[in-house]
Amino acid sequence: MLKFGYISGTLDNLIIYESNEKTAYFTVGNTKVMIEAETIKAKNPPFIKNKITYVPLRLVAQTFGCIVDWDQKTKTVYINRKLEETD
């Protein structure tokens, strides 16, 4: 889970994340996530612990165009933006 540092708004456990590309709506305790006009199911729901909101890292990263890799040996997550091809 990702400690959510940037939230554009919250209302009754609704978490709104915006970028220049997309908007995602999460609800604490609910696995349904709305991204633009599409509803998808997250593996784990967002939750709040010690007044900090956590959301599923892989889902957020992939939604906003990132590649997520896991290194089992070092127990490290790598998140990178996809490179745009140029001619």
N, C-alpha and C positions, 0 to 999 in steps of 0.2 A: 504494500500500500504506500501511496505517496502522501507525504505531509503537504497539504495543499496551501501554498503560499500566496497564490494570486487568485482571488475570487472577486468577480465584478459585482456580485450581489448575493445576498442570502435572504430567504423569506420562508418561515415555517419549514425548516430543514431542506429547502430547495437550494442547491448550489449551482450557480451559473458561471461557466468559464467561457470567456470570449477571446478569440484571437482575430487577426485580420482575415483569416480564412473561414472559421467556423465558430458556432456557438454550441456548447454542450450543457445540458441540464441534468443534474444528478439530484437524487433525493436520498437523504440519510436513511439507511436501513432498507433501501429498495434496490434490487438488482437491475431494474429497468432504467435505461439511460436514453434520453432523447438527444440526438445529434442532428441539427437542422430539422428536417421533417421526418427523420427515420428513428424508430425506437429499436434499440438493441438490448440484449441481456448481458450484463456484466457477470463475470464469474463470482465476484465478491461485491457486496454493497458498500458504499461509503459509510464511514462511521465517525463519531466524535469521541475523543478520549482526552481527558485533561484540557478541555476547551480547544483542542486542535482537531481540525477536520482532515480526514484521510480519504483519498479516493484511489481507485485501482490504477496503478502506475502504467502498466502495459496498455490498457484501454485508452487512457488519456494521451499517452505518447503516440500510439498508432493513429488515433483519431486526428491528431494535428500533424500528421505527415512524418513521423519519426520512425526509425528502425530501432527495435529493441533486441538486444542480444544478451544472453546470460552465459557467464563463464563459470561452469560448475567447479572447476579446480580452485579458483580464487574467490568464489561466491560473490562475484561482482556483476552488476548490471551496467550495460553500456547502452546509452541512448544517443542516437545521431540523427540529424536532419538528413532527409533524402536529398541528394545532389540533383539539380536540374541539368539535363543534357543541353549542351550548346553545339551549334553547327560549326 
